[in-house]
Amino acid sequence: MASLIHGITNCDGIELDLRLTSDNELVIHHDAKVSVNKELLDNRNPYVEAWSLAELEDFGFASLSSMLENQEILTKWRDEGKMVCLEFKRPHPRSPNGGGYFNNKKITSRLAKMISLAQDTLNAHEIPKSNTVLYAFHNGMHKSVIQAKCRYNWAELLPVVPRFGPAKLKRMMAYPQYLVTPFNKLINQHKTRGASMVPCAIEYFQPFYNRMLLGKSVGLSGKRLAYFRRCQTGMPVYVWPAKERYEYRLLNSGITGLTDNLDPSFTWYKDGLPRWRYPATQPLDKNQLMQLMNVEYDNHLDLLKELSSDVPTWSEADTQRKHEIIKLWQKKWNWDKQIFQSYATDDSAPPWQAVRLIGHRGAGKTSRPLVK
């Protein structure tokens, strides 16, 4: 919970992972196995889905409901326009209700159940649809969404990684699918299935890796950036991990970055520019952006402090300032001219297309096991 609070306070929002417990509750947990020292498992089934929420809470893990009962998180998410990305984790094939290695239909139904439970929790706390997205590594996510009658923004995480094996092995097993899925094909898959945005790996924009793809590659400068813009057509793109050496270029290219580094002392990029951690929820106008881009290293901390104090957050800004910011974004990233029509229905959060900096798992990765 401390990591989630830190993340939602120190940038535009957070990403977190959800699993379904044995008593059908949504617990915040990334790994397939309960992330505690083996001795604490007492020779029981190690997979999260075999444990009740109360048992997991005894270890210190939190549920989605308890997260929303935290007033600081609730206020920032519901009232201040912070974005929260909810990733639904498929159970390991050997876990209870895992469905074995080939039962894709059962996983589709299980994810639909998780989506329904999440929707009920979000609705009960009046969480806006404009700053929430649901996704999963599952080729049938679009079917799960239909089964659950999902009303929130959603997407599929592609290429799909396996549900078993160490993290590095999973990524290696996904590479063949990645190599034959250039960005234009990836975004078209999402559009065809009705997704609201495109989450993708940094490899699509990272030199060497993006040249390995079959087909035309995208990038963060020159012709590859221009091609990315033509493919994107206003659809939000979220990239993980937004490594420090790529973060500024990702954001400046109109791409939301999921970062593992929300250390407040990280204030200066190697690109030679200061780091502004609130591009969407405390957005800078044209003059303030110019100040930021022209400041010298020796003076950048003073400027960041000044801007943090003087620039209104999105929820505090008046309508005129919001419209000026949207026009700036619209021009910079070639947004659809109809942006104001869709935005007019709800201005409590930045537009859905806004470029954000988001804390991956709250404040980034943590060493394992979580509970020693």
C-alpha positions as CSV (number, residue, x, y, z in Angstrom):
1,M,0.0,0.0,0.0
2,A,2.9,2.4,0.7
3,S,4.2,1.8,-2.8
4,L,0.8,2.6,-4.3
5,I,0.5,5.7,-2.3
6,H,4.0,6.8,-3.2
7,G,3.3,6.1,-6.9
8,I,0.0,7.9,-7.2
9,T,1.4,10.9,-5.3
10,N,4.6,11.2,-7.3
11,C,3.4,11.0,-10.9
12,D,0.2,10.8,-13.0
13,G,-1.0,7.5,-11.8
14,I,-0.2,3.8,-11.1
15,E,-0.3,0.4,-12.5
16,L,-1.0,-2.7,-10.4
17,D,-1.8,-6.4,-10.7
18,L,-4.8,-8.3,-9.5
19,R,-5.4,-12.0,-8.8
20,L,-8.6,-13.8,-7.8
21,T,-8.5,-15.5,-4.4
22,S,-10.1,-18.8,-3.4
23,D,-13.0,-16.9,-1.9
24,N,-13.5,-14.8,-5.1
25,E,-11.9,-11.5,-3.9
26,L,-9.4,-9.4,-5.9
27,V,-6.1,-9.2,-4.2
28,I,-3.2,-7.0,-5.4
29,H,-0.4,-9.5,-6.2
30,H,1.8,-9.9,-9.2
31,D,3.5,-13.3,-8.9
32,A,1.7,-16.6,-9.5
33,K,3.0,-17.9,-6.1
34,V,2.4,-16.2,-2.8
35,S,5.4,-13.9,-2.5
36,V,6.6,-14.9,1.0
37,N,9.4,-17.1,2.3
38,K,8.6,-20.7,1.6
39,E,8.7,-21.5,5.3
40,L,5.6,-19.3,5.8
41,L,3.6,-21.3,3.3
42,D,3.6,-24.3,5.7
43,N,3.7,-26.8,2.8
44,R,0.4,-25.6,1.5
45,N,-0.4,-25.0,-2.2
46,P,1.9,-22.1,-3.1
47,Y,-0.3,-20.4,-5.7
48,V,-2.3,-17.3,-4.8
49,E,-5.6,-18.7,-6.1
50,A,-5.4,-21.4,-3.3
51,W,-5.5,-18.8,-0.6
52,S,-8.4,-16.7,0.9
53,L,-8.1,-12.9,1.0
54,A,-8.0,-13.0,4.8
55,E,-5.1,-15.4,4.7
56,L,-3.2,-13.2,2.2
57,E,-4.0,-10.1,4.3
58,D,-2.4,-11.8,7.3
59,F,0.8,-11.7,5.3
60,G,0.3,-8.0,4.5
61,F,-1.2,-8.1,1.0
62,A,-4.0,-5.8,0.2
63,S,-7.2,-6.1,-1.8
64,L,-8.6,-3.8,-4.5
65,S,-11.4,-2.8,-2.0
66,S,-9.0,-2.0,0.8
67,M,-6.9,0.1,-1.6
68,L,-10.0,2.2,-2.5
69,E,-10.7,2.6,1.2
70,N,-7.5,4.5,1.5
71,Q,-8.6,8.1,1.4
72,E,-5.4,9.4,-0.2
73,I,-5.6,6.9,-3.1
74,L,-9.3,7.3,-3.5
75,T,-9.1,11.1,-3.7
76,K,-6.3,11.2,-6.2
77,W,-7.9,8.6,-8.4
78,R,-11.5,9.7,-8.2
79,D,-11.3,13.5,-7.8
80,E,-7.8,14.6,-9.1
81,G,-7.7,12.8,-12.4
82,K,-5.0,10.3,-11.6
83,M,-4.9,7.2,-13.9
84,V,-4.9,3.7,-12.6
85,C,-4.1,0.7,-14.9
86,L,-5.5,-2.6,-13.6
87,E,-3.8,-5.7,-15.0
88,F,-5.7,-9.0,-14.4
89,K,-3.4,-11.9,-13.9
90,R,-4.2,-15.3,-15.3
91,P,-3.7,-18.2,-12.9
92,H,-0.8,-20.5,-13.3
93,P,-2.0,-23.7,-15.2
94,R,-1.3,-25.8,-12.1
95,S,-3.1,-23.5,-9.6
96,P,-6.7,-24.0,-8.5
97,N,-9.0,-23.0,-11.4
98,G,-5.9,-22.6,-13.6
99,G,-7.6,-24.7,-16.3
100,G,-4.5,-26.6,-17.2
101,Y,-2.1,-25.6,-20.0
102,F,-4.6,-25.5,-22.9
103,N,-8.0,-24.4,-21.5
104,N,-8.1,-20.9,-23.0
105,K,-11.9,-20.8,-22.7
106,K,-11.8,-21.2,-18.9
107,I,-9.3,-18.4,-18.7
108,T,-11.6,-16.1,-20.7
109,S,-14.5,-16.8,-18.3
110,R,-12.2,-16.4,-15.2
111,L,-11.0,-13.0,-16.5
112,A,-14.6,-12.0,-17.2
113,K,-15.5,-12.8,-13.6
114,M,-12.5,-10.6,-12.4
115,I,-13.6,-7.7,-14.6
116,S,-17.1,-7.9,-13.2
117,L,-15.9,-7.9,-9.6
118,A,-13.6,-5.0,-10.4
119,Q,-16.4,-3.0,-12.0
120,D,-18.6,-3.5,-9.0
121,T,-15.8,-2.2,-6.7
122,L,-15.0,0.8,-8.9
123,N,-18.7,1.7,-9.3
124,A,-19.2,1.6,-5.6
125,H,-16.5,4.1,-5.1
126,E,-17.6,6.3,-8.1
127,I,-14.3,5.9,-10.0
128,P,-14.5,7.7,-13.3
129,K,-14.2,5.7,-16.5
130,S,-12.0,8.4,-18.1
131,N,-9.0,7.6,-16.0
132,T,-9.1,3.8,-15.6
133,V,-8.0,1.0,-17.9
134,L,-8.3,-2.8,-17.6
135,Y,-6.0,-5.2,-19.4
136,A,-4.5,-8.7,-19.4
137,F,-2.1,-10.9,-21.2
138,H,-4.8,-12.9,-22.9
139,N,-5.7,-13.3,-26.5
140,G,-9.4,-13.7,-25.5
141,M,-9.5,-10.5,-23.5
142,H,-12.0,-9.0,-26.0
143,K,-14.3,-12.0,-25.3
144,S,-13.9,-11.5,-21.5
145,V,-14.9,-7.9,-21.8
146,I,-18.0,-8.8,-23.7
147,Q,-18.9,-11.5,-21.2
148,A,-18.5,-9.1,-18.3
149,K,-20.3,-6.2,-20.1
150,C,-17.3,-4.1,-19.4
151,R,-18.0,-0.3,-19.3
152,Y,-14.4,0.7,-18.6
153,N,-11.5,1.3,-21.1
154,W,-9.7,-1.9,-21.8
155,A,-6.9,-3.5,-23.9
156,E,-5.0,-6.7,-24.5
157,L,-1.3,-7.0,-23.6
158,L,0.3,-8.4,-26.7
159,P,2.4,-10.4,-27.6
160,V,0.9,-12.7,-24.9
161,V,3.5,-14.2,-22.5
162,P,3.0,-17.7,-21.2
163,R,1.4,-18.3,-17.8
164,F,4.3,-20.3,-16.5
165,G,8.1,-20.1,-16.2
166,P,10.6,-17.5,-14.9
167,A,10.1,-13.9,-16.1
168,K,13.1,-14.0,-18.5
169,L,11.9,-17.3,-20.0
170,K,8.4,-15.9,-20.5
171,R,9.8,-12.9,-22.4
172,M,12.0,-15.1,-24.5
173,M,9.0,-17.3,-25.4
174,A,7.0,-14.2,-26.5
175,Y,9.7,-13.0,-28.8
176,P,8.7,-15.1,-31.9
177,Q,5.3,-13.5,-31.7
178,Y,6.8,-10.1,-31.2
179,L,9.1,-10.5,-34.3
180,V,6.1,-11.1,-36.6
181,T,4.0,-8.3,-35.1
182,P,5.2,-4.9,-36.2
183,F,3.6,-1.9,-34.6
184,N,1.1,-1.2,-37.4
185,K,-0.2,-4.8,-37.0
186,L,-0.3,-4.5,-33.2
187,I,-2.4,-1.3,-33.3
188,N,-4.7,-2.7,-36.0
189,Q,-5.3,-5.8,-33.8
190,H,-6.4,-3.6,-30.9
191,K,-8.6,-1.4,-33.1
192,T,-10.3,-4.4,-34.7
193,R,-11.1,-5.9,-31.4
194,G,-12.4,-2.6,-30.0
195,A,-9.7,-1.9,-27.4
196,S,-9.3,1.6,-26.0
197,M,-5.5,1.9,-26.1
198,V,-2.4,0.1,-27.0
199,P,0.0,-1.2,-24.3
200,C,3.3,-2.3,-25.7
201,A,6.9,-3.2,-24.8
202,I,9.8,-0.7,-25.0
203,E,11.4,-3.0,-27.6
204,Y,9.0,-1.5,-30.3
205,F,10.9,1.8,-29.8
206,Q,14.3,0.6,-28.7
207,P,17.2,0.5,-31.3
208,F,18.3,-2.9,-32.3
209,Y,15.2,-4.6,-31.1
210,N,12.8,-2.5,-33.3
211,R,15.0,-3.3,-36.4
212,M,14.5,-7.1,-35.8
213,L,10.8,-6.9,-36.6
214,L,9.4,-8.2,-39.9
215,G,7.9,-5.1,-41.4
216,K,8.3,-1.4,-40.9
217,S,9.5,-0.3,-37.5
218,V,8.6,2.7,-35.4
219,G,10.9,4.8,-33.2
220,L,11.4,8.0,-31.2
221,S,12.9,10.2,-33.8
222,G,13.0,11.0,-37.5
223,K,11.2,8.9,-40.1
224,R,10.4,6.1,-37.5
225,L,8.6,8.7,-35.2
226,A,6.7,10.1,-38.2
227,Y,5.6,6.6,-39.1
228,F,4.5,5.9,-35.5
229,R,2.3,9.0,-35.6
230,R,0.7,7.8,-38.8
231,C,0.0,4.4,-37.2
232,Q,-1.2,5.9,-33.9
233,T,-4.0,8.1,-35.2
234,G,-4.8,9.5,-31.8
235,M,-5.0,6.2,-30.0
236,P,-3.2,6.2,-26.6
237,V,0.0,4.1,-26.5
238,Y,1.4,3.0,-23.1
239,V,5.0,1.7,-23.0
240,W,6.8,-0.4,-20.4
241,P,9.4,-0.1,-19.1
242,A,10.0,3.6,-19.6
243,K,13.7,3.3,-18.9
244,E,15.4,6.5,-17.7
245,R,17.3,6.9,-21.0
246,Y,14.1,6.7,-23.0
247,E,11.5,8.4,-20.7
248,Y,11.8,12.0,-21.9
249,R,11.7,10.9,-25.6
250,L,8.7,8.7,-25.0
251,L,6.7,11.4,-23.3
252,N,7.8,14.0,-25.8
253,S,6.7,11.7,-28.7
254,G,3.1,11.4,-27.3
255,I,3.6,8.1,-25.5
256,T,2.6,7.3,-21.9
257,G,5.5,5.7,-20.0
258,L,5.3,3.2,-17.1
259,T,8.3,3.8,-15.0
260,D,10.1,1.7,-12.3
261,N,11.9,4.8,-11.0
262,L,9.8,7.3,-9.0
263,D,12.7,8.4,-6.8
264,P,12.0,12.1,-6.2
265,S,15.7,12.8,-6.3
266,F,15.8,11.7,-10.0
267,T,15.3,15.2,-11.4
268,W,17.6,15.4,-14.5
269,Y,17.7,13.3,-17.6
270,K,20.9,12.4,-19.4
271,D,19.3,14.1,-22.4
272,G,20.2,17.3,-20.6
273,L,16.6,18.2,-19.4
274,P,14.8,18.3,-16.1
275,R,12.2,15.7,-15.2
276,W,8.6,16.8,-14.8
277,R,6.6,13.9,-13.3
278,Y,3.1,15.3,-13.9
279,P,2.7,15.9,-17.6
280,A,-1.1,15.1,-17.5
281,T,-2.3,15.9,-13.9
282,Q,-0.2,19.1,-13.4
283,P,0.4,20.0,-17.1
284,L,2.7,22.9,-18.1
285,D,1.6,25.5,-20.6
286,K,3.7,26.7,-23.6
287,N,5.7,29.3,-21.6
288,Q,6.4,26.9,-18.7
289,L,7.5,24.2,-21.1
290,M,10.0,26.7,-22.6
291,Q,11.3,27.6,-19.2
292,L,11.8,23.9,-18.4
293,M,13.6,23.2,-21.7
294,N,16.0,26.1,-21.4
295,V,16.9,25.8,-17.7
296,E,20.5,25.1,-16.8
297,Y,21.3,22.1,-14.6
298,D,22.5,24.4,-11.7
299,N,19.1,26.1,-11.6
300,H,16.7,23.2,-12.4
301,L,15.9,22.3,-8.8
302,D,14.7,25.9,-8.1
303,L,12.6,25.9,-11.3
304,L,11.0,22.5,-10.5
305,K,10.2,23.8,-7.0
306,E,8.7,27.0,-8.4
307,L,6.6,25.2,-11.0
308,S,5.4,22.6,-8.4
309,S,4.1,25.5,-6.3
310,D,2.7,27.7,-9.0
311,V,1.3,25.4,-11.6
312,P,-2.3,24.4,-10.9
313,T,-3.2,20.7,-11.0
314,W,-5.7,19.6,-13.6
315,S,-8.5,19.4,-11.0
316,E,-7.6,23.0,-9.8
317,A,-7.2,24.6,-13.2
318,D,-10.0,26.7,-14.7
319,T,-11.8,25.9,-18.0
320,Q,-9.7,28.4,-20.0
321,R,-6.4,26.9,-18.9
322,K,-7.6,23.4,-19.6
323,H,-8.7,24.3,-23.1
324,E,-5.3,26.0,-23.7
325,I,-3.5,22.9,-22.6
326,I,-5.7,20.6,-24.7
327,K,-5.1,22.8,-27.8
328,L,-1.3,22.6,-27.1
329,W,-1.5,18.8,-26.9
330,Q,-3.8,18.6,-29.9
331,K,-1.3,20.5,-32.1
332,K,1.7,18.6,-30.8
333,W,0.3,15.1,-31.2
334,N,-2.1,15.6,-34.1
335,W,-5.2,14.7,-32.1
336,D,-8.6,14.4,-33.7
337,K,-10.4,17.7,-34.0
338,Q,-13.4,16.1,-32.2
339,I,-11.4,15.9,-29.0
340,F,-13.3,18.8,-27.4
341,Q,-16.7,17.1,-28.0
342,S,-15.7,14.0,-26.2
343,Y,-13.9,15.9,-23.4
344,A,-16.9,18.2,-22.9
345,T,-18.9,15.4,-21.1
346,D,-16.4,15.2,-18.3
347,D,-13.5,17.6,-17.5
348,S,-12.7,16.2,-14.0
349,A,-9.8,14.2,-15.5
350,P,-7.3,15.0,-18.3
351,P,-8.6,13.7,-21.7
352,W,-8.3,10.0,-22.2
353,Q,-5.6,10.6,-24.9
354,A,-3.4,12.6,-22.5
355,V,0.2,11.5,-22.2
356,R,1.1,10.4,-18.7
357,L,3.9,9.2,-16.5
358,I,2.7,6.2,-14.5
359,G,4.3,4.3,-11.6
360,H,4.7,0.6,-12.5
361,R,3.4,-1.5,-9.5
362,G,3.1,1.8,-7.7
363,A,6.7,2.7,-7.1
364,G,8.4,0.1,-9.3
365,K,9.7,-3.4,-9.0
366,T,10.5,-4.9,-5.6
367,S,13.0,-7.7,-4.7
368,R,11.5,-11.2,-4.0
369,P,10.1,-12.5,-1.8
370,L,8.0,-9.5,-0.7
371,V,7.5,-10.9,2.8
372,K,10.7,-12.2,4.4
